[in-house]
């Protein structure tokens, strides 16, 4: 371990907490509505923006885990 790696460890712990407490419920909520909205998106074009936003919510745990592994800051 080199100098300055303690900050990365703290950020990894932060992202782990966010992953467990926040991102899993958000992803579950978004996944339900993403499935519903994606059915109607081919028929109603303006729903594409909503679908993209919900897709980001579904991918939130992936983002958190990726930041946790790399020790990324906000």
N, CA, C and O of each residue as an XYZ file, in Angstrom:
296
protein
N       0.836     -1.183      0.000
C       0.000      0.000      0.000
C       0.879      1.243      0.000
O       1.811      1.357      0.796
N       0.581      2.149     -0.877
C       1.343      3.372     -0.955
C       0.699      4.485     -0.160
O      -0.361      4.314      0.442
N       1.351      5.609     -0.169
C       0.818      6.773      0.546
C      -0.441      7.267     -0.157
O      -0.526      7.270     -1.385
N      -1.402      7.677      0.637
C      -2.626      8.239      0.084
C      -3.701      7.227     -0.245
O      -4.725      7.601     -0.816
N      -3.515      5.965      0.089
C      -4.531      4.969     -0.243
C      -5.663      4.937      0.777
O      -6.687      4.298      0.536
N      -5.498      5.614      1.915
C      -6.539      5.632      2.938
C      -7.800      6.323      2.472
O      -8.901      5.925      2.852
N      -7.659      7.352      1.655
C      -8.825      8.048      1.120
C      -9.647      7.152      0.218
O     -10.877      7.194      0.243
N      -8.970      6.341     -0.578
C      -9.685      5.417     -1.455
C     -10.484      4.407     -0.647
O     -11.597      4.043     -1.025
N      -9.919      3.956      0.463
C     -10.615      2.996      1.319
C     -11.880      3.624      1.904
O     -12.925      2.977      1.971
N     -11.780      4.873      2.324
C     -12.953      5.558      2.869
C     -14.028      5.747      1.805
O     -15.218      5.595      2.082
N     -13.607      6.080      0.590
C     -14.586      6.228     -0.488
C     -15.225      4.885     -0.824
O     -16.414      4.824     -1.137
N     -14.451      3.819     -0.761
C     -15.011      2.492     -1.016
C     -16.060      2.128      0.027
O     -17.095      1.551     -0.306
N     -15.797      2.462      1.285
C     -16.775      2.217      2.348
C     -18.020      3.069      2.117
O     -19.144      2.599      2.294
N     -17.811      4.324      1.721
C     -18.944      5.202      1.417
C     -19.818      4.596      0.323
O     -21.040      4.547      0.458
N     -19.189      4.133     -0.766
C     -19.951      3.576     -1.878
C     -20.633      2.272     -1.492
O     -21.710      1.967     -2.003
N     -20.023      1.494     -0.595
C     -20.666      0.274     -0.116
C     -21.946      0.602      0.645
O     -22.971     -0.057      0.466
N     -21.880      1.621      1.493
C     -23.063      2.033      2.253
C     -24.152      2.543      1.307
O     -25.325      2.201      1.463
N     -23.763      3.354      0.333
C     -24.740      3.858     -0.647
C     -25.334      2.699     -1.446
O     -26.530      2.686     -1.739
N     -24.493      1.732     -1.794
C     -24.958      0.574     -2.557
C     -26.023     -0.195     -1.798
O     -27.067     -0.535     -2.355
N     -25.761     -0.470     -0.531
C     -26.682     -1.290      0.257
C     -27.946     -0.526      0.627
O     -29.051     -1.047      0.481
N     -27.792      0.699      1.104
C     -28.927      1.434      1.669
C     -29.760      2.144      0.604
O     -30.987      2.169      0.701
N     -29.126      2.710     -0.390
C     -29.840      3.587     -1.315
C     -30.055      2.978     -2.699
O     -31.167      3.011     -3.226
N     -29.000      2.424     -3.286
C     -29.103      2.072     -4.702
C     -29.971      0.852     -4.974
O     -30.633      0.793     -6.011
N     -29.986     -0.116     -4.077
C     -30.809     -1.304     -4.319
C     -32.308     -0.958     -4.304
O     -33.029     -1.376     -5.210
N     -32.799     -0.207     -3.303
C     -34.225      0.175     -3.370
C     -34.559      1.068     -4.569
O     -35.623      0.927     -5.172
N     -33.656      1.981     -4.909
C     -33.898      2.854     -6.064
C     -33.979      2.022     -7.337
O     -34.854      2.246     -8.173
N     -33.070      1.064     -7.487
C     -33.075      0.221     -8.683
C     -34.339     -0.624     -8.765
O     -34.892     -0.808     -9.849
N     -34.796     -1.135     -7.638
C     -36.029     -1.915     -7.641
C     -37.230     -1.086     -8.042
O     -38.071     -1.534     -8.820
N     -37.309      0.120     -7.512
C     -38.392      1.038     -7.851
C     -38.354      1.378     -9.338
O     -39.376      1.328    -10.022
N     -37.168      1.723     -9.829
C     -37.029      2.107    -11.236
C     -37.279      0.925    -12.168
O     -37.840      1.098    -13.250
N     -36.867     -0.274    -11.759
C     -37.041     -1.449    -12.614
C     -38.517     -1.728    -12.875
O     -38.907     -2.045    -13.999
N     -39.330     -1.607    -11.838
C     -40.764     -1.844    -12.008
C     -41.350     -0.890    -13.045
O     -42.047     -1.316    -13.966
N     -41.065      0.392    -12.890
C     -41.622      1.375    -13.819
C     -40.948      1.319    -15.189
O     -41.574      1.638    -16.200
N     -39.677      0.916    -15.230
C     -38.977      0.770    -16.509
C     -39.664     -0.293    -17.369
O     -39.831     -0.113    -18.575
N     -40.057     -1.392    -16.742
C     -40.737     -2.455    -17.482
C     -42.061     -1.951    -18.043
O     -42.398     -2.224    -19.195
N     -42.805     -1.220    -17.231
C     -44.102     -0.700    -17.676
C     -43.922      0.315    -18.805
O     -44.600      0.239    -19.829
N     -43.010      1.260    -18.612
C     -42.817      2.332    -19.600
C     -42.242      1.781    -20.898
O     -42.600      2.250    -21.978
N     -41.353      0.789    -20.807
C     -40.730      0.263    -22.024
C     -41.740     -0.419    -22.944
O     -41.508     -0.533    -24.148
N     -42.842     -0.867    -22.388
C     -43.892     -1.467    -23.218
C     -44.533     -0.411    -24.121
O     -44.853     -0.683    -25.278
N     -44.714      0.788    -23.583
C     -45.428      1.837    -24.310
C     -44.508      2.767    -25.108
O     -44.996      3.569    -25.904
N     -43.209      2.678    -24.915
C     -42.278      3.583    -25.599
C     -42.347      3.487    -27.124
O     -42.282      4.526    -27.781
N     -42.473      2.307    -27.722
C     -42.577      2.282    -29.193
C     -43.812      3.014    -29.730
O     -43.795      3.533    -30.846
N     -44.869      3.050    -28.938
C     -46.107      3.708    -29.384
C     -46.132      5.195    -29.059
O     -46.719      5.990    -29.793
N     -45.487      5.567    -27.947
C     -45.498      6.954    -27.482
C     -44.047      7.424    -27.404
O     -43.362      7.180    -26.411
N     -43.593      8.084    -28.435
C     -42.187      8.473    -28.550
C     -41.680      9.361    -27.409
O     -40.536      9.183    -26.990
N     -42.467     10.304    -26.884
C     -41.945     11.144    -25.795
C     -41.586     10.370    -24.518
O     -40.897     10.906    -23.650
N     -42.037      9.140    -24.397
C     -41.682      8.342    -23.217
C     -40.232      7.868    -23.245
O     -39.744      7.319    -22.257
N     -39.541      8.071    -24.357
C     -38.143      7.635    -24.468
C     -37.272      8.312    -23.416
O     -36.385      7.673    -22.851
N     -37.506      9.582    -23.148
C     -36.720     10.298    -22.136
C     -36.965      9.716    -20.748
O     -36.037      9.590    -19.949
N     -38.209      9.364    -20.466
C     -38.541      8.753    -19.173
C     -37.892      7.382    -19.072
O     -37.362      7.015    -18.024
N     -37.935      6.634    -20.154
C     -37.323      5.305    -20.176
C     -35.816      5.389    -19.937
O     -35.259      4.581    -19.195
N     -35.160      6.358    -20.559
C     -33.719      6.535    -20.360
C     -33.396      6.899    -18.916
O     -32.420      6.403    -18.354
N     -34.207      7.759    -18.314
C     -33.995      8.143    -16.918
C     -34.165      6.942    -15.990
O     -33.363      6.744    -15.077
N     -35.196      6.148    -16.218
C     -35.420      4.962    -15.393
C     -34.308      3.934    -15.589
O     -33.946      3.224    -14.651
N     -33.772      3.854    -16.794
C     -32.663      2.936    -17.058
C     -31.425      3.329    -16.252
O     -30.692      2.465    -15.772
N     -31.198      4.622    -16.106
C     -30.091      5.082    -15.260
C     -30.312      4.666    -13.814
O     -29.361      4.313    -13.118
N     -31.563      4.704    -13.358
C     -31.877      4.264    -12.004
C     -31.651      2.778    -11.819
O     -31.191      2.340    -10.764
N     -31.973      1.999    -12.845
C     -31.742      0.559    -12.782
C     -30.242      0.263    -12.732
O     -29.821     -0.693    -12.080
N     -29.446      1.066    -13.409
C     -27.995      0.869    -13.431
C     -27.274      1.502    -12.249
O     -26.051      1.401    -12.162
N     -27.986      2.146    -11.346
C     -27.368      2.817    -10.200
C     -26.534      1.872     -9.331
O     -25.445      2.267     -8.913
N     -26.985      0.636     -9.034
C     -26.123     -0.267     -8.262
C     -24.815     -0.602     -8.980
O     -23.774     -0.755     -8.341
N     -24.871     -0.715    -10.294
C     -23.643     -0.975    -11.055
C     -22.667      0.187    -10.914
O     -21.467     -0.019    -10.732
N     -23.183      1.398    -10.999
C     -22.343      2.583    -10.838
C     -21.727      2.630     -9.449
O     -20.541      2.923     -9.301
N     -22.533      2.340     -8.430
C     -22.024      2.351     -7.052
C     -20.953      1.294     -6.856
O     -19.920      1.567     -6.244
N     -21.182      0.091     -7.364
C     -20.194     -0.966     -7.175
C     -18.917     -0.685     -7.957
O     -17.823     -1.019     -7.502
N     -19.049     -0.078     -9.118
C     -17.866      0.285     -9.896
C     -17.053      1.357     -9.164
O     -15.826      1.274     -9.112
N     -17.727      2.354     -8.604
C     -17.035      3.381     -7.831
C     -16.426      2.802     -6.561
O     -15.364      3.246     -6.126
N     -17.086      1.819     -5.965
C     -16.564      1.186     -4.761
C     -15.267      0.436     -5.072
O     -14.301      0.532     -4.315
N     -15.240     -0.299     -6.160
C     -14.051     -1.068     -6.528
C     -12.875     -0.149     -6.825
O     -11.739     -0.457     -6.465
N     -13.138      0.968     -7.476
C     -12.066      1.888     -7.856
C     -11.770      2.931     -6.782
O     -10.789      3.666     -6.895
N     -12.597      3.008     -5.748
C     -12.391      3.999     -4.690
C     -12.585      5.419     -5.175
O     -11.910      6.338     -4.712
N     -13.505      5.601     -6.105
C     -13.733      6.922     -6.702
C     -14.446      7.853     -5.730
O     -15.259      7.421     -4.913
N     -14.127      9.129     -5.835
C     -14.814     10.128     -5.016
C     -16.068     10.592     -5.746
O     -16.311     10.218     -6.893
N     -16.859     11.415     -5.059
C     -18.061     11.945     -5.692
C     -17.643     12.818     -6.837
O     -18.493     13.380     -7.527
